[in-house]
Amino acid sequence: MDYLERAATLPLPTPEQTARFADYVASSHSWYKHLPYFPPGARFVFYLAPAAGQEVRENGGKYSVLDVPFGESFAHHSQMATADYREQFGLWEYWVADNPRVLEPQEGPWVYGLAEGRRERLPAGVAERWSCRCTAFLQLGPIHPSLFQQERERFAGYAAQNPNDSEVERYTELAREGVHDPGDVWRNPRLASFAVAEAAVQKQRVLRLLQAIRVECAER
């Protein structure tokens, strides 16, 4: 049974769970610490996971999944019991890939909770189709001036090579703004306006993708 066949047998998250998951993804991390400020950003992969909200443990090449009975911190989920996670979000899961801020990226995403303690890599075609790109403006905090400058310079090269990217024009305006200390983004009306608007754009992008994935799974 391949992944899509297996996904078709899983309980489909409700529209309400899907909307809550989009909110959760946008707020589950301080993304300004983890994602680049400028396009192409990082790639978020979304999928239905048999082990969503559970803890995964490896022993001798076998992977067991365990319910988290109380709020605990572990990979991808913070302070949420499995039952609470499933009630809120169903079996939604996500993975962040192609992130320039990560120097040693891990392989993934993996599908756990399979027979005989196996795990499987999410098929590349599915991971590509069920993904979208986001930047630190998904949830922005204080901007680090030197990092902003480094990524602005990198963006200039990306913009020159990808003039037809729909993100380039919008972020080019941002790149013209000077940032000298972490508070500049909120003291500068143009930067603050961009930050608020871009957060809404990206959260809506995530929600639309989740809705499209849900429709695809429902039709299989």
C-alpha positions in Angstrom: 0.0 0.0 0.0 1.5 3.3 -1.0 1.2 6.5 1.0 -1.9 7.9 -0.9 -3.7 4.6 -0.5 -2.9 4.6 3.2 -3.9 8.3 3.6 -7.3 7.5 2.0 -8.0 5.1 4.9 -7.2 7.7 7.6 -9.9 9.8 9.2 -10.2 13.0 7.3 -9.7 16.2 9.4 -12.8 18.3 9.6 -12.9 21.8 8.0 -12.8 23.2 11.5 -9.7 21.1 12.4 -8.1 22.2 9.2 -8.7 25.9 9.9 -7.3 25.5 13.5 -4.2 23.7 12.1 -3.5 26.7 9.8 -3.6 28.9 12.8 -1.5 26.5 14.8 1.2 26.3 12.1 1.4 30.1 12.0 1.8 30.4 15.8 3.6 27.2 16.8 7.0 28.8 16.5 8.6 32.3 16.6 9.2 32.0 12.9 11.4 35.1 12.7 14.0 33.0 14.6 13.8 30.1 12.2 12.8 31.3 8.7 14.5 33.7 6.3 13.1 37.1 5.9 13.0 37.1 2.1 11.8 34.7 -0.7 12.1 32.0 -1.6 11.8 31.3 2.1 11.4 27.8 3.4 9.1 25.0 2.1 6.4 23.8 4.4 5.1 20.3 3.6 1.7 19.2 4.9 0.3 15.7 5.1 -2.0 13.3 7.0 0.1 11.3 9.4 -1.0 8.1 11.3 1.3 9.2 14.2 0.2 12.9 14.3 0.5 14.2 17.8 2.3 11.2 19.1 5.9 10.7 20.3 8.2 8.7 18.1 10.9 6.5 19.6 13.7 4.7 17.8 15.3 1.5 19.0 17.5 -0.7 16.9 16.1 0.7 13.6 12.5 0.2 14.7 10.1 3.1 15.4 7.4 2.9 18.0 4.8 5.6 18.5 3.4 6.4 21.9 0.5 8.6 23.0 1.5 11.7 25.1 -0.8 11.5 28.0 0.0 14.9 29.4 1.5 18.1 28.0 5.1 17.4 27.2 7.6 19.0 24.7 8.8 16.8 21.9 9.6 17.1 18.2 7.2 19.4 16.3 4.6 19.7 19.1 4.8 21.7 22.3 2.9 21.1 25.5 0.0 19.2 24.0 -1.2 15.7 24.8 -2.0 13.4 21.9 -5.7 13.4 22.7 -5.8 17.2 22.7 -3.8 17.4 19.5 -6.1 14.9 17.7 -9.2 16.7 18.9 -7.9 20.1 17.8 -6.2 19.2 14.5 -7.1 15.6 13.5 -4.2 13.9 11.8 -2.6 16.9 10.2 1.2 17.1 10.3 3.8 19.4 8.8 7.5 19.5 8.0 9.8 22.4 7.1 12.3 21.8 4.4 14.7 23.7 2.1 15.3 26.3 4.8 18.4 28.4 4.2 18.7 29.1 8.0 19.3 25.4 8.7 22.9 24.4 8.1 22.5 20.7 8.6 18.9 19.8 7.4 17.4 16.5 8.5 15.9 14.0 6.0 12.1 13.9 6.0 9.2 14.1 6.2 8.7 10.6 7.5 5.5 8.6 8.0 5.5 6.7 11.2 3.0 4.4 12.9 3.4 1.7 10.3 3.3 -2.1 10.8 6.4 -3.8 12.2 8.0 -0.6 13.4 8.7 0.7 9.9 8.8 4.2 8.7 8.5 5.5 5.2 9.6 8.7 3.5 6.7 10.8 2.2 6.8 10.3 -1.6 8.7 13.2 -3.3 5.9 13.9 -5.7 3.4 14.2 -2.8 5.7 16.3 -0.7 6.2 18.7 -3.7 2.5 19.0 -4.5 1.5 19.4 -0.8 3.9 22.2 0.0 4.1 26.0 -0.1 6.8 28.5 0.8 6.8 30.8 3.8 9.1 33.4 5.2 9.7 34.8 8.7 6.8 37.1 8.2 4.5 34.1 8.9 4.9 35.2 12.5 7.3 38.1 12.8 9.2 39.3 15.9 12.2 41.5 16.4 14.3 41.7 13.2 18.0 41.0 13.7 19.7 43.9 11.7 22.8 42.0 10.5 20.8 38.9 9.5 18.3 41.1 7.8 21.1 42.7 5.8 22.7 39.3 4.9 19.3 37.9 3.7 18.5 41.1 1.8 21.7 40.8 -0.1 20.9 37.2 -0.9 17.4 38.2 -2.0 18.9 40.7 -4.5 20.5 37.8 -6.3 17.3 35.7 -6.1 15.3 38.6 -7.5 17.6 39.1 -10.4 17.4 35.4 -11.3 13.6 35.1 -10.8 12.0 38.3 -12.0 8.7 36.6 -12.7 8.3 35.3 -9.2 5.1 36.9 -7.8 6.8 37.4 -4.4 9.7 39.4 -5.8 7.9 42.7 -6.4 6.2 42.7 -3.0 9.5 42.0 -1.1 11.5 44.4 -3.2 9.7 47.2 -1.5 10.7 45.7 1.8 14.3 45.3 0.8 14.6 49.1 0.2 13.8 49.8 3.9 16.6 50.3 6.3 16.8 48.3 9.5 19.2 49.4 12.1 17.8 47.9 15.3 15.2 45.2 16.1 12.5 47.8 16.8 12.6 49.4 13.4 10.0 47.1 11.9 7.4 48.4 14.3 8.4 52.0 14.3 8.5 52.2 10.6 4.8 52.4 9.4 5.6 50.9 6.0 7.5 47.9 7.6 4.8 47.4 10.2 2.1 47.5 7.5 4.0 45.0 5.4 4.5 42.7 8.4 0.8 42.6 9.3 -0.4 42.1 5.7 2.2 39.5 4.8 1.4 37.4 7.9 -2.3 37.3 6.7 -1.2 36.4 3.1 0.9 33.5 4.3 -1.6 32.1 6.7 -4.2 32.2 4.0 -1.7 30.4 1.7 -1.3 27.6 4.3 -5.1 27.3 4.8 -5.8 27.1 1.0 -3.2 24.4 0.6 -4.6 22.4 3.5 -8.1 22.7 2.1 -6.9 21.5 -1.3 -5.1 18.5 0.3 -8.2 17.7 2.2 -10.3 17.7 -1.0 -7.8 15.5 -2.8 -7.8 12.9 0.1 -11.6 13.0 0.2 -11.9 12.2 -3.5 -9.6 9.2 -3.4 
